[in-house]
Every structure is written in structure tokens, then in C-alpha cells.
Amino acid sequence: MTDEFLPFSRPTISRAAIDEVVACLESGWITTGPRVKKFEALLKTYFSAPHALTLSSATAGLHLALAALELKPGDEVITTPMTFAATLNTIVLTGGKPVLVDVEPDTYNMDVARLAQAITPRTRAIMPVHFAGLPVDLDPLYALADKHGLRVIEDAAHAIGTEYKGRRIGAFGDIQVFSFHPNKNITTGEGGCVVTRDDKMAEQIALLRFHGMDREAWNRFGKTGSQHYEIITPGYKYNMMDIQAALGLHQLPALEGFIRRRTELAQRYRESLADWPQWTLPGTPPYPHRHAWHLFTPLINPETAGMDRDAFMQGMKERNIGTGIHYRAVHLYPYYREHFGFKRGDFPNAENVSDRIVSLPLFPGMSDADQDRAIAAMADLFGRK
Ligand SMILES: *Cc1c(COP(=O)(O)O)cnc(C)c1O
């Protein structure tokens, strides 16, 4: 093989973004400052939201949104097993008990029809995950949340640019948390943000993200700020740097183009792989939506493929094609088995997905030829003529 390795994801960073990072480094102000303020203003406009708070990661955002709920021991938070571990980890870190609802077999999103039976008098919040950028069925979810007085923290790590019934995720509802990790639809290196329309929630997150201080450092040392600050509560150190925001300022305006290309590539996979018995392709929900195509994740059919998911990934790697696993069901990790008594059989749809799912290469900088090479490698591996 002389072809170079095709990764499953790679960020697209423009020359203008690189120049902005250099300008930031040369400006004398590299941590939270004017570029973060500007990026937050762009995010507020993008989401038509009064509050968009940048952070060091989406994990930090989930952590702070949950911390602001001040959970009592035994309080329950409902989420999905088909997610990144951070969704459940942050529930546990803030003193909550994760309660899981199985996913739909084809969209891998939380099956909202099963949500009502998971609600108990101890339930405080629901954390849906918009898997791969496909929106969860939010109308019935918010109807249940309203009926029971529950908060909703949407893990929107995959979902910047996703739309549900004509409305952008982040432009309505309670709290949304977005990720700017390099694999996600836009990146700031590491980074994330929380979007909300709740003034009190925004105030608490602003306080908790920077030591519980009543004023941020750049204000204190600026011309107009006072030298003093007060500690209102012991907080965390989750602020975004201006170096990161410098990237974000150029990534957000590029998002529409990124999603357009991701959508084209997803459509090409759909068409190319449609009649392959080795794959079951991701399903589409009946309600109007725009998929942000963070991931393209079919399920392998091991009998017809002649191999399981892990053997497929190894075979692709040997053919210089990267793939990923998003995700193995979180309830089956040792910590969650041991501390919450979860076991195989609890969430059969999630377990079926967990065993068979694979992320194929998908990123805006990928050419048609790159994709054709990935598909040819699969055909070779499966022995298709
Ligand atoms: C990536 C991801 C996170 C965490 O995002 P970070 O910015 O890396 O902390 C949380 N939830 C889901 C579903 C993710 O994919």
C-alpha cells in the first residue's frame, strides 16, 4: 500500500484561523479575553440565545450545568447508554444517579416512547444526546419534562447545526452543551459551550467556570476594572483561552460549508452501500429535521460480512483506512456495572448497536477520491467483486 493513511476524522483549519492564532499570541493576551468575548457574541447570534458561555470542553459544560442543579444524594438524571462516557461521568461527579433509557434500534437516539416509565419522584433532569447530529424527538421529551418539572440538559456535542422541526438545536429549550473537540463539527482545539435562555443558570455557570469569582481576570486587569474580586462559591477552572477562541472565530462562519460537505459524503455512503448485505445503514426519524452528520455510523452484519466489527476495523487499518467506535454502551463499563448494577441484557438495542457500530471516515476535507478509496477497501475486505 503506497496510499497515505486516511483518518476517520481530521479538522479543517483555514489560513485565516492560523493567522488569528498567531495574532492572538503576538497580542500579549492569550487566555480568556477579547477574542473569547467576540466568539461568545458570534455564538449568541448563531443560536439566537441570550447566553452562550464558552468553556474548556463540553465535559466541563455538562459538569457545570449539572452542578448548578445542586443534586441531592439519590437524585436521578435520565440519559442514554449510547453516548460518550462523559455524559454519565458528569452525572456521577455531581452526585446524581444515572438512569438509562434504551435507544431506538436504527437512529441510536434515546427512545422517547420509553422515557415516561423511567421517571420517578427522584428524577431531576433528562439528558438526551443528539447522536451523530440527528436530533432526538424533543417535543414529546419537553412535554414530559414540563409535566414533571424536570430540567433538560441536551448533550449537543454532535449537534451544532442540527435542526429539529425547522428550529436550530440551541435556539430553543432549556440547556444545550456543544463540543469543539477536533473531531466535532467545529473545533477550538479543545473547547465547548453552554447555551441557555435561563439567566440564573447562565449566572451560575459563569461563576463556576472561573473559581467562583465574581469577575473575570481580564476585567480586573483592564483599564476599567477594579483590582478586587470576591469568591462567591468554590468554583472550577473551566474557562476557554483566547488562543482557542481565535480558531472558533473562523470555524463558526465555516460551519455551513462543513455541514454541506458532510451531508454530500453521507449521501454518497448511503448510495454506494445501499445494497450491501454486510451493512445495516443508519435510520431516519419521521419528523422534519436537518442532520449535522458529525458521524456516519452503520452497523456491521457479522454473518454476511464474515467478520465482526473489530476485525473489520483491523482489516481497514491494514488497508490504510481509519475508522472509529462511537460508542460502546456506557452501562457495560466496569465502573457502571460495579456501582449501579448494570449488566448485559438491560438495554438490548444499545448493546446490539454497541457490538456492531463503526464510524466510517467523514470530514469536510475528505475528497470523493478519498471516500472511493475507503469504499474500495471495504469491498476488498468483504471479498466483493
Ligand atoms: C465529545 C463528546 C462529549 C465531550 O466533549 P469534550 O468537548 O471532548 O469534553 C460529550 N458528549 C458526547 C456525546 C460527545 O461526543
The ligand as a MOL file (V3000), in Angstrom:
LIG
                    3D

  0  0  0     0  0            999 V3000
M  V30 BEGIN CTAB
M  V30 COUNTS 15 15 0 0 0
M  V30 BEGIN ATOM
M  V30 1 C -17.2750 14.6630 22.5140 0
M  V30 2 C -18.4530 14.4050 23.4130 0
M  V30 3 C -18.5320 14.9110 24.7080 0
M  V30 4 C -17.3830 15.6150 25.3660 0
M  V30 5 O -16.9040 16.6730 24.6350 0
M  V30 6 P -15.4850 17.3160 25.0510 0
M  V30 7 O -15.5200 18.6550 24.4220 0
M  V30 8 O -14.4400 16.4110 24.4580 0
M  V30 9 O -15.4340 17.3540 26.5170 0
M  V30 10 C -19.6790 14.7050 25.4260 0
M  V30 11 N -20.7200 14.0070 24.9250 0
M  V30 12 C -20.6680 13.4760 23.6880 0
M  V30 13 C -21.8560 12.7370 23.1760 0
M  V30 14 C -19.5280 13.6410 22.9080 0
M  V30 15 O -19.4630 13.0860 21.6960 0
M  V30 END ATOM
M  V30 BEGIN BOND
M  V30 1 1 1 2
M  V30 2 1 2 3
M  V30 3 2 2 14
M  V30 4 1 3 4
M  V30 5 2 3 10
M  V30 6 1 4 5
M  V30 7 1 5 6
M  V30 8 2 6 7
M  V30 9 1 6 8
M  V30 10 1 6 9
M  V30 11 1 10 11
M  V30 12 2 11 12
M  V30 13 1 12 13
M  V30 14 1 12 14
M  V30 15 1 14 15
M  V30 END BOND
M  V30 END CTAB
M  END
